[in-house]
Amino acid sequence: MKLYGLNSILIFVFFFLPGFVSLKIWSLFHSKKEASQHALIYDCVFFSIVNFALLSPIAIPFFVYGWYKINIFLLVLFILLYCLAAPVFWPFLWHFLINKKFLYRFFQLPYSTAWDYFIHQRKSCFMLIHLKDDSMIGGYYGQNSYASSSIDEESIYLEKVYKIKPDGTFGEEIQDSFGLVISKDNYKYIEFFYEDQE
């Protein structure tokens, strides 16, 4: 019974926990719809196996040759590396790599919508929002603005609001305004302009 319990703990530590940690870190970069419990388990196991494969040059000798018996400090250090440090590092590395343009043609970018792709660029710009009543409103999307991702209701907070002239160009900034929040249900589409075109 004790052996069974120990085996269960080892399986959890080596083939579930690292993947779970990696998925949690990955969700900080790329939000996605909540997966089912079965899908989450499969993902955790898969990424744990990937973690094991990448660390196998260390993990296999560590147990085969009994390195863990040398010093309790080495055992603790290995567990921290295997279950925490490495699983945290892989998502950062993958996020860095997939954002390199020369790799775009080899991998599907992890954005569920074009909107997600845009907001993850974190680029400042002017937005011309075409409302469903055929009117328009302008705003500045900068460092103090925010746009929700596709897993929630898509909405935008613009830190500055501008009057729009009849010809569709930007007018004066509305003074004493603390910004504007608008949801996807209120507009048809948005045009983006470089911020040096004010």
Biotite code that builds the C-alpha atoms (Angstrom):
import biotite.structure as struc

atoms = struc.array([
    struc.Atom([0.000, 0.000, 0.000], chain_id="A", res_id=1, res_name="MET", atom_name="CA", element="C"),
    struc.Atom([2.844, 2.348, 0.886], chain_id="A", res_id=2, res_name="LYS", atom_name="CA", element="C"),
    struc.Atom([4.637, 1.472, -2.337], chain_id="A", res_id=3, res_name="LEU", atom_name="CA", element="C"),
    struc.Atom([1.478, 2.161, -4.319], chain_id="A", res_id=4, res_name="TYR", atom_name="CA", element="C"),
    struc.Atom([1.124, 5.528, -2.638], chain_id="A", res_id=5, res_name="GLY", atom_name="CA", element="C"),
    struc.Atom([4.746, 6.414, -3.335], chain_id="A", res_id=6, res_name="LEU", atom_name="CA", element="C"),
    struc.Atom([4.408, 5.434, -6.987], chain_id="A", res_id=7, res_name="ASN", atom_name="CA", element="C"),
    struc.Atom([1.314, 7.615, -7.310], chain_id="A", res_id=8, res_name="SER", atom_name="CA", element="C"),
    struc.Atom([3.183, 10.581, -5.859], chain_id="A", res_id=9, res_name="ILE", atom_name="CA", element="C"),
    struc.Atom([6.123, 10.036, -8.207], chain_id="A", res_id=10, res_name="LEU", atom_name="CA", element="C"),
    struc.Atom([3.840, 9.767, -11.245], chain_id="A", res_id=11, res_name="ILE", atom_name="CA", element="C"),
    struc.Atom([2.103, 12.980, -10.197], chain_id="A", res_id=12, res_name="PHE", atom_name="CA", element="C"),
    struc.Atom([5.391, 14.818, -9.626], chain_id="A", res_id=13, res_name="VAL", atom_name="CA", element="C"),
    struc.Atom([7.056, 13.717, -12.854], chain_id="A", res_id=14, res_name="PHE", atom_name="CA", element="C"),
    struc.Atom([4.188, 13.370, -15.327], chain_id="A", res_id=15, res_name="PHE", atom_name="CA", element="C"),
    struc.Atom([1.570, 15.899, -14.256], chain_id="A", res_id=16, res_name="PHE", atom_name="CA", element="C"),
    struc.Atom([2.931, 18.714, -12.102], chain_id="A", res_id=17, res_name="LEU", atom_name="CA", element="C"),
    struc.Atom([5.530, 20.094, -14.586], chain_id="A", res_id=18, res_name="PRO", atom_name="CA", element="C"),
    struc.Atom([2.925, 20.271, -17.356], chain_id="A", res_id=19, res_name="GLY", atom_name="CA", element="C"),
    struc.Atom([0.443, 21.969, -15.042], chain_id="A", res_id=20, res_name="PHE", atom_name="CA", element="C"),
    struc.Atom([3.023, 24.607, -14.111], chain_id="A", res_id=21, res_name="VAL", atom_name="CA", element="C"),
    struc.Atom([3.900, 25.221, -17.777], chain_id="A", res_id=22, res_name="SER", atom_name="CA", element="C"),
    struc.Atom([0.241, 25.617, -18.737], chain_id="A", res_id=23, res_name="LEU", atom_name="CA", element="C"),
    struc.Atom([-0.318, 28.135, -15.957], chain_id="A", res_id=24, res_name="LYS", atom_name="CA", element="C"),
    struc.Atom([2.667, 30.191, -17.071], chain_id="A", res_id=25, res_name="ILE", atom_name="CA", element="C"),
    struc.Atom([1.599, 29.933, -20.722], chain_id="A", res_id=26, res_name="TRP", atom_name="CA", element="C"),
    struc.Atom([-1.853, 31.283, -19.841], chain_id="A", res_id=27, res_name="SER", atom_name="CA", element="C"),
    struc.Atom([-0.180, 34.505, -18.698], chain_id="A", res_id=28, res_name="LEU", atom_name="CA", element="C"),
    struc.Atom([0.950, 35.068, -22.280], chain_id="A", res_id=29, res_name="PHE", atom_name="CA", element="C"),
    struc.Atom([-1.989, 33.680, -24.212], chain_id="A", res_id=30, res_name="HIS", atom_name="CA", element="C"),
    struc.Atom([-5.469, 33.427, -22.781], chain_id="A", res_id=31, res_name="SER", atom_name="CA", element="C"),
    struc.Atom([-7.738, 30.722, -24.156], chain_id="A", res_id=32, res_name="LYS", atom_name="CA", element="C"),
    struc.Atom([-11.143, 29.281, -23.565], chain_id="A", res_id=33, res_name="LYS", atom_name="CA", element="C"),
    struc.Atom([-11.359, 27.129, -20.495], chain_id="A", res_id=34, res_name="GLU", atom_name="CA", element="C"),
    struc.Atom([-10.659, 23.538, -21.458], chain_id="A", res_id=35, res_name="ALA", atom_name="CA", element="C"),
    struc.Atom([-12.512, 20.515, -20.165], chain_id="A", res_id=36, res_name="SER", atom_name="CA", element="C"),
    struc.Atom([-11.075, 18.583, -17.258], chain_id="A", res_id=37, res_name="GLN", atom_name="CA", element="C"),
    struc.Atom([-10.052, 15.688, -19.510], chain_id="A", res_id=38, res_name="HIS", atom_name="CA", element="C"),
    struc.Atom([-8.343, 18.015, -21.977], chain_id="A", res_id=39, res_name="ALA", atom_name="CA", element="C"),
    struc.Atom([-6.497, 19.722, -19.136], chain_id="A", res_id=40, res_name="LEU", atom_name="CA", element="C"),
    struc.Atom([-5.216, 16.380, -17.836], chain_id="A", res_id=41, res_name="ILE", atom_name="CA", element="C"),
    struc.Atom([-4.044, 15.338, -21.307], chain_id="A", res_id=42, res_name="TYR", atom_name="CA", element="C"),
    struc.Atom([-2.267, 18.668, -21.784], chain_id="A", res_id=43, res_name="ASP", atom_name="CA", element="C"),
    struc.Atom([-0.559, 18.417, -18.399], chain_id="A", res_id=44, res_name="CYS", atom_name="CA", element="C"),
    struc.Atom([0.644, 14.887, -19.131], chain_id="A", res_id=45, res_name="VAL", atom_name="CA", element="C"),
    struc.Atom([1.829, 15.826, -22.628], chain_id="A", res_id=46, res_name="PHE", atom_name="CA", element="C"),
    struc.Atom([3.853, 18.849, -21.502], chain_id="A", res_id=47, res_name="PHE", atom_name="CA", element="C"),
    struc.Atom([5.211, 16.890, -18.555], chain_id="A", res_id=48, res_name="SER", atom_name="CA", element="C"),
    struc.Atom([6.501, 14.258, -20.985], chain_id="A", res_id=49, res_name="ILE", atom_name="CA", element="C"),
    struc.Atom([8.066, 17.022, -23.078], chain_id="A", res_id=50, res_name="VAL", atom_name="CA", element="C"),
    struc.Atom([9.682, 18.387, -19.925], chain_id="A", res_id=51, res_name="ASN", atom_name="CA", element="C"),
    struc.Atom([10.992, 14.915, -19.073], chain_id="A", res_id=52, res_name="PHE", atom_name="CA", element="C"),
    struc.Atom([12.378, 14.446, -22.587], chain_id="A", res_id=53, res_name="ALA", atom_name="CA", element="C"),
    struc.Atom([14.197, 17.781, -22.498], chain_id="A", res_id=54, res_name="LEU", atom_name="CA", element="C"),
    struc.Atom([15.632, 17.092, -19.067], chain_id="A", res_id=55, res_name="LEU", atom_name="CA", element="C"),
    struc.Atom([16.340, 13.385, -19.666], chain_id="A", res_id=56, res_name="SER", atom_name="CA", element="C"),
    struc.Atom([20.129, 13.892, -19.913], chain_id="A", res_id=57, res_name="PRO", atom_name="CA", element="C"),
    struc.Atom([19.927, 14.966, -16.273], chain_id="A", res_id=58, res_name="ILE", atom_name="CA", element="C"),
    struc.Atom([16.884, 13.035, -15.028], chain_id="A", res_id=59, res_name="ALA", atom_name="CA", element="C"),
    struc.Atom([17.861, 9.545, -16.203], chain_id="A", res_id=60, res_name="ILE", atom_name="CA", element="C"),
    struc.Atom([21.404, 9.490, -14.776], chain_id="A", res_id=61, res_name="PRO", atom_name="CA", element="C"),
    struc.Atom([20.103, 11.104, -11.609], chain_id="A", res_id=62, res_name="PHE", atom_name="CA", element="C"),
    struc.Atom([18.020, 8.031, -10.826], chain_id="A", res_id=63, res_name="PHE", atom_name="CA", element="C"),
    struc.Atom([19.805, 5.272, -12.735], chain_id="A", res_id=64, res_name="VAL", atom_name="CA", element="C"),
    struc.Atom([23.153, 6.024, -11.116], chain_id="A", res_id=65, res_name="TYR", atom_name="CA", element="C"),
    struc.Atom([21.650, 7.003, -7.799], chain_id="A", res_id=66, res_name="GLY", atom_name="CA", element="C"),
    struc.Atom([22.816, 10.596, -7.783], chain_id="A", res_id=67, res_name="TRP", atom_name="CA", element="C"),
    struc.Atom([19.863, 11.421, -5.531], chain_id="A", res_id=68, res_name="TYR", atom_name="CA", element="C"),
    struc.Atom([21.506, 9.339, -2.773], chain_id="A", res_id=69, res_name="LYS", atom_name="CA", element="C"),
    struc.Atom([24.652, 11.461, -2.699], chain_id="A", res_id=70, res_name="ILE", atom_name="CA", element="C"),
    struc.Atom([23.184, 14.458, -0.965], chain_id="A", res_id=71, res_name="ASN", atom_name="CA", element="C"),
    struc.Atom([19.693, 15.546, 0.088], chain_id="A", res_id=72, res_name="ILE", atom_name="CA", element="C"),
    struc.Atom([20.562, 19.002, -1.228], chain_id="A", res_id=73, res_name="PHE", atom_name="CA", element="C"),
    struc.Atom([21.048, 17.575, -4.737], chain_id="A", res_id=74, res_name="LEU", atom_name="CA", element="C"),
    struc.Atom([17.686, 15.844, -4.535], chain_id="A", res_id=75, res_name="LEU", atom_name="CA", element="C"),
    struc.Atom([15.890, 19.036, -3.506], chain_id="A", res_id=76, res_name="VAL", atom_name="CA", element="C"),
    struc.Atom([17.733, 20.998, -6.186], chain_id="A", res_id=77, res_name="LEU", atom_name="CA", element="C"),
    struc.Atom([16.746, 18.472, -8.846], chain_id="A", res_id=78, res_name="PHE", atom_name="CA", element="C"),
    struc.Atom([13.073, 18.515, -7.813], chain_id="A", res_id=79, res_name="ILE", atom_name="CA", element="C"),
    struc.Atom([13.009, 22.308, -7.928], chain_id="A", res_id=80, res_name="LEU", atom_name="CA", element="C"),
    struc.Atom([14.637, 22.257, -11.360], chain_id="A", res_id=81, res_name="LEU", atom_name="CA", element="C"),
    struc.Atom([12.384, 19.537, -12.747], chain_id="A", res_id=82, res_name="TYR", atom_name="CA", element="C"),
    struc.Atom([9.059, 20.641, -11.260], chain_id="A", res_id=83, res_name="CYS", atom_name="CA", element="C"),
    struc.Atom([9.408, 24.407, -11.119], chain_id="A", res_id=84, res_name="LEU", atom_name="CA", element="C"),
    struc.Atom([12.352, 26.110, -12.797], chain_id="A", res_id=85, res_name="ALA", atom_name="CA", element="C"),
    struc.Atom([12.283, 24.226, -16.118], chain_id="A", res_id=86, res_name="ALA", atom_name="CA", element="C"),
    struc.Atom([8.448, 24.179, -16.497], chain_id="A", res_id=87, res_name="PRO", atom_name="CA", element="C"),
    struc.Atom([8.447, 27.940, -15.917], chain_id="A", res_id=88, res_name="VAL", atom_name="CA", element="C"),
    struc.Atom([11.300, 28.499, -18.380], chain_id="A", res_id=89, res_name="PHE", atom_name="CA", element="C"),
    struc.Atom([9.853, 26.544, -21.358], chain_id="A", res_id=90, res_name="TRP", atom_name="CA", element="C"),
    struc.Atom([6.795, 28.804, -21.906], chain_id="A", res_id=91, res_name="PRO", atom_name="CA", element="C"),
    struc.Atom([9.009, 31.904, -21.798], chain_id="A", res_id=92, res_name="PHE", atom_name="CA", element="C"),
    struc.Atom([11.331, 30.331, -24.365], chain_id="A", res_id=93, res_name="LEU", atom_name="CA", element="C"),
    struc.Atom([8.482, 29.226, -26.624], chain_id="A", res_id=94, res_name="TRP", atom_name="CA", element="C"),
    struc.Atom([6.785, 32.626, -26.395], chain_id="A", res_id=95, res_name="HIS", atom_name="CA", element="C"),
    struc.Atom([10.061, 34.270, -27.374], chain_id="A", res_id=96, res_name="PHE", atom_name="CA", element="C"),
    struc.Atom([10.613, 31.951, -30.332], chain_id="A", res_id=97, res_name="LEU", atom_name="CA", element="C"),
    struc.Atom([7.145, 32.071, -31.859], chain_id="A", res_id=98, res_name="ILE", atom_name="CA", element="C"),
    struc.Atom([7.228, 35.861, -31.893], chain_id="A", res_id=99, res_name="ASN", atom_name="CA", element="C"),
    struc.Atom([10.209, 35.816, -34.217], chain_id="A", res_id=100, res_name="LYS", atom_name="CA", element="C"),
    struc.Atom([8.939, 36.619, -37.699], chain_id="A", res_id=101, res_name="LYS", atom_name="CA", element="C"),
    struc.Atom([11.263, 34.168, -39.439], chain_id="A", res_id=102, res_name="PHE", atom_name="CA", element="C"),
    struc.Atom([9.440, 31.334, -37.606], chain_id="A", res_id=103, res_name="LEU", atom_name="CA", element="C"),
    struc.Atom([5.917, 32.446, -38.586], chain_id="A", res_id=104, res_name="TYR", atom_name="CA", element="C"),
    struc.Atom([5.815, 30.166, -41.599], chain_id="A", res_id=105, res_name="ARG", atom_name="CA", element="C"),
    struc.Atom([6.707, 27.088, -39.546], chain_id="A", res_id=106, res_name="PHE", atom_name="CA", element="C"),
    struc.Atom([4.258, 27.449, -36.645], chain_id="A", res_id=107, res_name="PHE", atom_name="CA", element="C"),
    struc.Atom([0.648, 28.423, -36.133], chain_id="A", res_id=108, res_name="GLN", atom_name="CA", element="C"),
    struc.Atom([0.593, 31.488, -33.921], chain_id="A", res_id=109, res_name="LEU", atom_name="CA", element="C"),
    struc.Atom([-1.228, 30.848, -30.629], chain_id="A", res_id=110, res_name="PRO", atom_name="CA", element="C"),
    struc.Atom([-3.922, 33.481, -31.151], chain_id="A", res_id=111, res_name="TYR", atom_name="CA", element="C"),
    struc.Atom([-7.506, 32.354, -31.520], chain_id="A", res_id=112, res_name="SER", atom_name="CA", element="C"),
    struc.Atom([-8.563, 35.563, -33.320], chain_id="A", res_id=113, res_name="THR", atom_name="CA", element="C"),
    struc.Atom([-6.992, 38.424, -35.252], chain_id="A", res_id=114, res_name="ALA", atom_name="CA", element="C"),
    struc.Atom([-8.123, 40.666, -32.401], chain_id="A", res_id=115, res_name="TRP", atom_name="CA", element="C"),
    struc.Atom([-6.007, 38.667, -29.941], chain_id="A", res_id=116, res_name="ASP", atom_name="CA", element="C"),
    struc.Atom([-3.030, 38.986, -32.264], chain_id="A", res_id=117, res_name="TYR", atom_name="CA", element="C"),
    struc.Atom([-3.431, 42.751, -32.441], chain_id="A", res_id=118, res_name="PHE", atom_name="CA", element="C"),
    struc.Atom([-3.768, 43.427, -28.729], chain_id="A", res_id=119, res_name="ILE", atom_name="CA", element="C"),
    struc.Atom([-0.782, 41.219, -27.924], chain_id="A", res_id=120, res_name="HIS", atom_name="CA", element="C"),
    struc.Atom([1.389, 43.479, -30.084], chain_id="A", res_id=121, res_name="GLN", atom_name="CA", element="C"),
    struc.Atom([0.867, 46.191, -27.429], chain_id="A", res_id=122, res_name="ARG", atom_name="CA", element="C"),
    struc.Atom([1.323, 48.938, -30.016], chain_id="A", res_id=123, res_name="LYS", atom_name="CA", element="C"),
    struc.Atom([-0.030, 52.430, -29.436], chain_id="A", res_id=124, res_name="SER", atom_name="CA", element="C"),
    struc.Atom([-2.330, 53.781, -32.148], chain_id="A", res_id=125, res_name="CYS", atom_name="CA", element="C"),
    struc.Atom([-5.393, 55.856, -32.887], chain_id="A", res_id=126, res_name="PHE", atom_name="CA", element="C"),
    struc.Atom([-8.677, 54.008, -33.324], chain_id="A", res_id=127, res_name="MET", atom_name="CA", element="C"),
    struc.Atom([-11.582, 55.123, -35.454], chain_id="A", res_id=128, res_name="LEU", atom_name="CA", element="C"),
    struc.Atom([-14.563, 53.137, -34.213], chain_id="A", res_id=129, res_name="ILE", atom_name="CA", element="C"),
    struc.Atom([-17.552, 52.727, -36.534], chain_id="A", res_id=130, res_name="HIS", atom_name="CA", element="C"),
    struc.Atom([-20.625, 52.290, -34.366], chain_id="A", res_id=131, res_name="LEU", atom_name="CA", element="C"),
    struc.Atom([-23.686, 50.281, -35.319], chain_id="A", res_id=132, res_name="LYS", atom_name="CA", element="C"),
    struc.Atom([-25.782, 53.447, -35.611], chain_id="A", res_id=133, res_name="ASP", atom_name="CA", element="C"),
    struc.Atom([-23.369, 54.581, -38.377], chain_id="A", res_id=134, res_name="ASP", atom_name="CA", element="C"),
    struc.Atom([-21.766, 57.259, -36.218], chain_id="A", res_id=135, res_name="SER", atom_name="CA", element="C"),
    struc.Atom([-18.062, 57.281, -35.424], chain_id="A", res_id=136, res_name="MET", atom_name="CA", element="C"),
    struc.Atom([-15.952, 57.905, -32.376], chain_id="A", res_id=137, res_name="ILE", atom_name="CA", element="C"),
    struc.Atom([-12.206, 58.258, -32.123], chain_id="A", res_id=138, res_name="GLY", atom_name="CA", element="C"),
    struc.Atom([-9.777, 57.395, -29.398], chain_id="A", res_id=139, res_name="GLY", atom_name="CA", element="C"),
    struc.Atom([-6.148, 56.854, -28.523], chain_id="A", res_id=140, res_name="TYR", atom_name="CA", element="C"),
    struc.Atom([-5.026, 53.353, -27.552], chain_id="A", res_id=141, res_name="TYR", atom_name="CA", element="C"),
    struc.Atom([-1.847, 53.795, -25.552], chain_id="A", res_id=142, res_name="GLY", atom_name="CA", element="C"),
    struc.Atom([0.063, 52.431, -22.601], chain_id="A", res_id=143, res_name="GLN", atom_name="CA", element="C"),
    struc.Atom([-2.789, 53.250, -20.219], chain_id="A", res_id=144, res_name="ASN", atom_name="CA", element="C"),
    struc.Atom([-5.457, 51.687, -22.435], chain_id="A", res_id=145, res_name="SER", atom_name="CA", element="C"),
    struc.Atom([-6.701, 48.120, -22.303], chain_id="A", res_id=146, res_name="TYR", atom_name="CA", element="C"),
    struc.Atom([-8.412, 45.597, -24.583], chain_id="A", res_id=147, res_name="ALA", atom_name="CA", element="C"),
    struc.Atom([-9.884, 42.330, -23.330], chain_id="A", res_id=148, res_name="SER", atom_name="CA", element="C"),
    struc.Atom([-9.091, 39.090, -25.086], chain_id="A", res_id=149, res_name="SER", atom_name="CA", element="C"),
    struc.Atom([-11.408, 36.708, -26.899], chain_id="A", res_id=150, res_name="SER", atom_name="CA", element="C"),
    struc.Atom([-12.154, 34.526, -23.870], chain_id="A", res_id=151, res_name="ILE", atom_name="CA", element="C"),
    struc.Atom([-14.157, 37.367, -22.363], chain_id="A", res_id=152, res_name="ASP", atom_name="CA", element="C"),
    struc.Atom([-16.517, 39.878, -23.894], chain_id="A", res_id=153, res_name="GLU", atom_name="CA", element="C"),
    struc.Atom([-14.334, 41.846, -26.278], chain_id="A", res_id=154, res_name="GLU", atom_name="CA", element="C"),
    struc.Atom([-14.204, 45.410, -25.002], chain_id="A", res_id=155, res_name="SER", atom_name="CA", element="C"),
    struc.Atom([-11.788, 48.319, -25.209], chain_id="A", res_id=156, res_name="ILE", atom_name="CA", element="C"),
    struc.Atom([-10.780, 51.046, -22.819], chain_id="A", res_id=157, res_name="TYR", atom_name="CA", element="C"),
    struc.Atom([-9.311, 54.067, -24.636], chain_id="A", res_id=158, res_name="LEU", atom_name="CA", element="C"),
    struc.Atom([-7.420, 56.548, -22.507], chain_id="A", res_id=159, res_name="GLU", atom_name="CA", element="C"),
    struc.Atom([-8.195, 59.525, -24.786], chain_id="A", res_id=160, res_name="LYS", atom_name="CA", element="C"),
    struc.Atom([-11.343, 60.367, -26.761], chain_id="A", res_id=161, res_name="VAL", atom_name="CA", element="C"),
    struc.Atom([-11.506, 62.557, -29.881], chain_id="A", res_id=162, res_name="TYR", atom_name="CA", element="C"),
    struc.Atom([-14.238, 64.298, -31.794], chain_id="A", res_id=163, res_name="LYS", atom_name="CA", element="C"),
    struc.Atom([-14.652, 63.046, -35.345], chain_id="A", res_id=164, res_name="ILE", atom_name="CA", element="C"),
    struc.Atom([-15.180, 65.498, -38.186], chain_id="A", res_id=165, res_name="LYS", atom_name="CA", element="C"),
    struc.Atom([-17.884, 64.895, -40.839], chain_id="A", res_id=166, res_name="PRO", atom_name="CA", element="C"),
    struc.Atom([-15.208, 63.712, -43.293], chain_id="A", res_id=167, res_name="ASP", atom_name="CA", element="C"),
    struc.Atom([-14.126, 60.976, -40.860], chain_id="A", res_id=168, res_name="GLY", atom_name="CA", element="C"),
    struc.Atom([-10.878, 62.597, -39.710], chain_id="A", res_id=169, res_name="THR", atom_name="CA", element="C"),
    struc.Atom([-9.863, 63.197, -36.120], chain_id="A", res_id=170, res_name="PHE", atom_name="CA", element="C"),
    struc.Atom([-10.787, 66.484, -34.514], chain_id="A", res_id=171, res_name="GLY", atom_name="CA", element="C"),
    struc.Atom([-9.938, 67.905, -31.126], chain_id="A", res_id=172, res_name="GLU", atom_name="CA", element="C"),
    struc.Atom([-9.399, 65.783, -28.062], chain_id="A", res_id=173, res_name="GLU", atom_name="CA", element="C"),
    struc.Atom([-12.329, 65.889, -25.672], chain_id="A", res_id=174, res_name="ILE", atom_name="CA", element="C"),
    struc.Atom([-11.001, 67.651, -22.613], chain_id="A", res_id=175, res_name="GLN", atom_name="CA", element="C"),
    struc.Atom([-11.692, 66.525, -19.041], chain_id="A", res_id=176, res_name="ASP", atom_name="CA", element="C"),
    struc.Atom([-12.429, 63.026, -20.339], chain_id="A", res_id=177, res_name="SER", atom_name="CA", element="C"),
    struc.Atom([-11.053, 60.071, -18.419], chain_id="A", res_id=178, res_name="PHE", atom_name="CA", element="C"),
    struc.Atom([-11.367, 57.827, -21.450], chain_id="A", res_id=179, res_name="GLY", atom_name="CA", element="C"),
    struc.Atom([-13.968, 55.560, -22.958], chain_id="A", res_id=180, res_name="LEU", atom_name="CA", element="C"),
    struc.Atom([-15.056, 51.925, -22.603], chain_id="A", res_id=181, res_name="VAL", atom_name="CA", element="C"),
    struc.Atom([-16.852, 50.312, -25.517], chain_id="A", res_id=182, res_name="ILE", atom_name="CA", element="C"),
    struc.Atom([-17.895, 46.703, -26.089], chain_id="A", res_id=183, res_name="SER", atom_name="CA", element="C"),
    struc.Atom([-17.994, 44.712, -29.317], chain_id="A", res_id=184, res_name="LYS", atom_name="CA", element="C"),
    struc.Atom([-21.798, 44.802, -29.318], chain_id="A", res_id=185, res_name="ASP", atom_name="CA", element="C"),
    struc.Atom([-21.700, 48.548, -29.957], chain_id="A", res_id=186, res_name="ASN", atom_name="CA", element="C"),
    struc.Atom([-19.480, 48.767, -33.022], chain_id="A", res_id=187, res_name="TYR", atom_name="CA", element="C"),
    struc.Atom([-19.200, 47.238, -36.495], chain_id="A", res_id=188, res_name="LYS", atom_name="CA", element="C"),
    struc.Atom([-15.488, 47.572, -37.107], chain_id="A", res_id=189, res_name="TYR", atom_name="CA", element="C"),
    struc.Atom([-12.409, 49.568, -36.117], chain_id="A", res_id=190, res_name="ILE", atom_name="CA", element="C"),
    struc.Atom([-9.779, 51.338, -38.168], chain_id="A", res_id=191, res_name="GLU", atom_name="CA", element="C"),
    struc.Atom([-6.253, 51.716, -36.801], chain_id="A", res_id=192, res_name="PHE", atom_name="CA", element="C"),
    struc.Atom([-3.913, 54.629, -37.474], chain_id="A", res_id=193, res_name="PHE", atom_name="CA", element="C"),
    struc.Atom([-0.293, 55.197, -36.528], chain_id="A", res_id=194, res_name="TYR", atom_name="CA", element="C"),
    struc.Atom([0.007, 57.512, -33.559], chain_id="A", res_id=195, res_name="GLU", atom_name="CA", element="C"),
    struc.Atom([2.133, 60.057, -35.457], chain_id="A", res_id=196, res_name="ASP", atom_name="CA", element="C"),
    struc.Atom([-0.868, 60.805, -37.696], chain_id="A", res_id=197, res_name="GLN", atom_name="CA", element="C"),
    struc.Atom([-2.826, 62.757, -35.069], chain_id="A", res_id=198, res_name="GLU", atom_name="CA", element="C"),
])
